[in-house]
Each structure stands twice: as structure tokens, then as C-alpha cells.
Amino acid sequence: MPLLFSYGTLQQDEVQRSTFGRLLTGRKDALVGYTQTLHEIDDPDVVAVSGKTHHPMLVSTGDRTDRVAGTVFEITDEELRRADEYEVAAYRRVEAELASGDRAWVYADARDAAREDR
């Protein structure tokens, strides 16, 4: 089963119920080599579910001392697909290292991912 690391709205009960149809069980962890900023959300459906117009956004630094705290969830492949649908185009799903040593999917700034693809 895939691991999904959340540092933002996917940790909220109402977002989990709307996106996955259930509450997820997770454990605390941290993402290595990233910092966090805010991104304005203009999708009215996402704002309605999350209750927020600005969501946290990851920015890759490559510095292993940079950490972003959050929660790692074990989810199904179908739930991962649903998470992809929830996230707006400004986010791109990437695999990243956690402080625990696990690797998990995480939604980061799509502009960073595009630069890494070059």
C-alpha cells in the first residue's frame, strides 16, 4: 500500500471524509530537504472542502537539515488517485524521503518538479 505524507489540508478530518470517504490513521514524521510556504487556492470546490483560501506548499531545498513536520498515512491505490484529484494543478505528486527513513508520496510545488524534470 502506498504511503502518503501530508503537511497540510489532507490532515483535516473534513478533507479526508470528502476525499477518501473515511478518516485516515497516520503517524507523525517529517519530510527531509523541504521548506514550506503558502499558496493561494482559487478552486472553489477545494476551498469549500478545506475552509481555507491559502494552503501550505512545499519547496525543495535539497538541504537535509530542512524539515517539514506532518503525518504519513498508509492508503490504497484508489485513495492515492482520489488525492490526485483533490490537489490543484499547482501541486505535483513526487516521492520523497522522510526523517523515519521511509519514502512516501507528497504533493509539492509543481514548478519545482518541472525544474527537476529538465
Secondary structure, DSSP 8 states (H G I E B T S, - for coil): --EEEESSGGGSHHHHHHHHSS---EEEEEEESEEEEEEE---HHHHHHHS-SEEEEEEE---TT-EEEEEEEE--HHHHHHHHHHS-TTEEEEEEEBTTS-EEEEEEEHHHHHHHH-
